[in-house]
Amino acid sequence: MTPNTEFRTATRDELETILDWAAEEGWNPGLEDAAAFWRADPEGFFVASVDGELAAAISVVTHTADFAFLGLYIARPAFRGQGIGYGLWQHALKHAGARVVGLDGVPDQQDNYAASGFDLFSATTRFTGEVAARESDNVRVATPEDVAALIDLEAAASGVRKPAYLGAWFAPAESRQTWVMQGTDGVAGFCTARRCREGVKIGPLWARSEADALALIAHVAAQMGGPLTLDVPDPSAPLKALCQALGLTPGFATARMYRGTPVPVGDAPGGYFAVSTLELG
């Protein structure tokens, strides 16, 4: 590491740059992710610079007093293998304090994450493909009055309540919308879909049954087109089976790891849950 390396909190504009880097890495972020990510924790994004040039980035977003999530860990190609990324990793993790920290990391980095105290918990598989479009009369656009309940439902499945992040995530944006499946006794399911650099990602998705999950996915296809992508944790085995039945192609798998006590992921009624993002959980 050069003596002119600086570790510091990123600016809002630099978060846009970090997401451009993520796109170059093939992570396919959403077109308007930055605003909601920033609302989650403006102090939770970090960069390393060398002689004033941005060299690496990472996020350690503190969702609650007890839980943080690590993501967007990227070193630019010219600065890899010099200890800069790891130095930034150590610097950023201080932001988490004593919190449990989760991450979704590529499997070939598991040993490196384990060396920093992270233990393997499960995996998440990305499914992508076209789905037959079909609008549902039972699916409606979410309203501001829905948001608190949707945050609670997502928390029941993900294990952590993330009000700042999801409060912004569930608010409509030009390229992002949340839909609710209305059941006879309340919300039977919901999902958020957003346009990405390529296609449309659905996340989170929460549903009580296969029929409700399918109706939501097909409704998104009708409203936003495709191809569609969902990130499905291993405990959501029924949703994985539905994705396979729909002909969606499994892509890369990430390792869900925790430093500290693991929290359950994918424990939705019936097992129909997809994570919001791999970057912030």
N, C-alpha and C positions, 0 to 999 in steps of 0.2 A: 504494500500500500504506500502511495506517495505521501510525502509530508504535507502536500497541499490538498489533502482530502478533507472535506467538510461534511458532517452529518447534521441535518436540520429538518424541521417541519416543512412540508411542501406548501406552496401557495395554491389557491383555487385554480389559477391558470395552469400550474404545473400538474395538477390532477388530470386536466385534459390531455396533457402531453403523455402522462403515464398510461392513460387509456389508449392513446395512439400506439404506444409501445406494445400494450397488450394485444392490440389488433395485429401488429406485425408478428407477434409470437403465435398467432392463430387462435387466440382465446375468444375472438369475436364478441367484443363488448357491445352493449346497446348504444344507440345513437344519443340518448340523453341520460346515461348513467351518472354522469359526474355530479349533477345537482343533487340527486337523492343520496349518493354516496357521501357527499360533503355534509349534508344535513345530519347524517348518522353520527359524525364526530369530526369536526373541522380540525382537531388537533391530532387526528389519527393517521395522517399520511406523511411519509418521510422520503427524502431524497438524499443521495450522496452526490457531491460534486467534486470534480478534480480540476484544479486551476479554473474554476468557474463554469466548467462544462458538466451538465447532468450525466451521471454515470450509472446510477442504480436507483431503484425505488422499492418501497414496501408500504403496506398499510397494516396497522394494528388498531382496529376500531374498537373502542370500548362501548359495548352495547348497554351494559348494566354495571352496577357496582361490583358484580362478581364474575362477569364474563366479557371476554374480548375475542375478536376474530382476526386472524392474520391472512393477508392475501396480497395480490399485486406485487409479488416478489420477483423483480426483474433486474438483471444487470445487462447493460448494453454490451454487445459482442466485443467491442474494443477494450472493455474494462473487466472482462471475466478472467478468473484465475489469478487475481491479484489481491484477494482478501477484502475487496471493497464491499461486495455484496454482503459478506458475512459480518463485516464491521457494522454495516447499516442494520442488519438483522439484530445484532446485539443492542445497538442504540435504540431501535424502535421498540423492542420488547420491554424496555424499561417503562414505556407508556402504559403497559398493561398492569404494572405493579404486581399484586398478589393474585390477580384474577386468573380463573381458568381461561386458557387460550385454545381456541379451535382453529383448524386450518383444513383446506382441501388441497392436497399436494399431489404432484405426479408421483407414481409409485417408485420410480428410480431415484427419487430424492428421500425416500423414507429413512434410510440410514443416517443421512445428514440431519434430518429433523429429529430423529431419535437421540442423536448426540446432544441436542439442545433440550432434552427432557420431554419430547413428544412421544406418545404411545399410540400405536395403531388401534383404531376402534372399528371402522368399517370402510366401505368403499362407496363411491358414487359413480354411476355410469351415465354418460351422455348419449341420448338417442336423438336421431335426426332423420327427417324424411317428410314426404308429402302425406297429408291426411285428407280424406274426402270431406269437402266442405258441407256443413249442414247447420243452418241456424236453428236455435231452439227458442220456443216461445217462453220457456221457463227461465231463460238466462237474460239478465238485465245488467245495465251498466251500474257499477257500484256508486253509491252516493257518499258524501262526507259523513252522513249519519251511520254508515256501515263500518267505518274504518276501525273504531275501537273493537268491535266484535271480530273483525277479520284479523286484527293483530292478536287477539286472544286465541283464535282458532289456529293460527300459524304457530303461536308459541306452544300450544298443546302438542303439536306435531314435531316441532324443531327442538323443543326443550328449553328455549330461551325467549323471553318477551323482548322485542326490539322496537320500542315505540317510535324513537326518532327516525330510524332508518325506514321502517315500514310505513310510518305516517306519511313520509314523503313519497315512498314507492307506490302506495295505493292512490295517491292523488293523480288525477289525469294529467298527461303531458301530450304533446303533439304526436309522439311516436310510442306512447305507452298507455295502456288502458287496463282497468280491472273490471272483471265481470263476476256476477253473483248468480249461482243457481238457486232459485227459490223453491224450497220444499214446502210441504203442507204444514210442517211444524217448525219452520225457520230455515236457516241457511243449510242447504244440502251440499254445497260446494262453492268454490270460488277459484279464480285464477287471475294472474296478471300476465299480460303479454306485451312484449316490446320489440320494436324493429331494431335489428342489429346491423352491423356492417354487412352481414350476409343473412338473409332470412329473418325469422321471428323466433324469439325464445319465450317459452312459457315458464314462469316461476315467480312466486310459488304457485303450486296447484294443490288444492286440498279438496277431497271429495269423500262422501260417505259410501259410495258404491261404484262399481265399474260403469254402470249406465250413466251416472252423474259425471264421472271423469271423462267418459267418451263424449258426452254431450258438450261439455266445456271445451274440450280439445277441438271438436268439429266446429263449434261456434267460432272459435278463434280463427280457424282456417277460413271460414266464410267471411269473417270481418277483416282479416289482415293478410290472408294468403299464406304462402309458405316459401321454402320448407320450414317446418317447425322443429324446435329443439327443446328437449326437457332433460334436466339433470336429476336422476332418480337415485336416491340412496338405497343401499342393499336391503334395509328393513322394509322398504316399500315393495316387497316382492310382487304383490298383485298388480301394481302400476307397471313394474318392469315387464310382467307377462302381457299386459295390455299393449305396451309399446311394441313388443315383439309381434303380437297378433296383428297390429296395425301395419306391420312391415317397416317400422322405423329401424334404422341401422344403428347398432351400438358402436360408439366411437371410443375415445379415450376414457379411461377410468381414473378417478382421483382417489387418493387415500384420505379418509377423514381421520385426523389425528388430534389428540388433546394433550396439552400440558396441564395436568391437574385432573380432577374428577370428570370423567366423560359425562355428557348429557345425551339423552336418547334422541335419535333423529329418525324420522319417518314413521313415528308411531301414531299415524292418523287412523281414525275408524275405518276398518276394512283394508288399510294399507295403501291408500291412494294419496301420496304426498310427493311433490317435487320441490327441491330447494329453490329459494329465491335467486341467489347467485352463488357461484363458487368463490367470488371475491370477498363478499361480506357475510356469507352464510345465509 
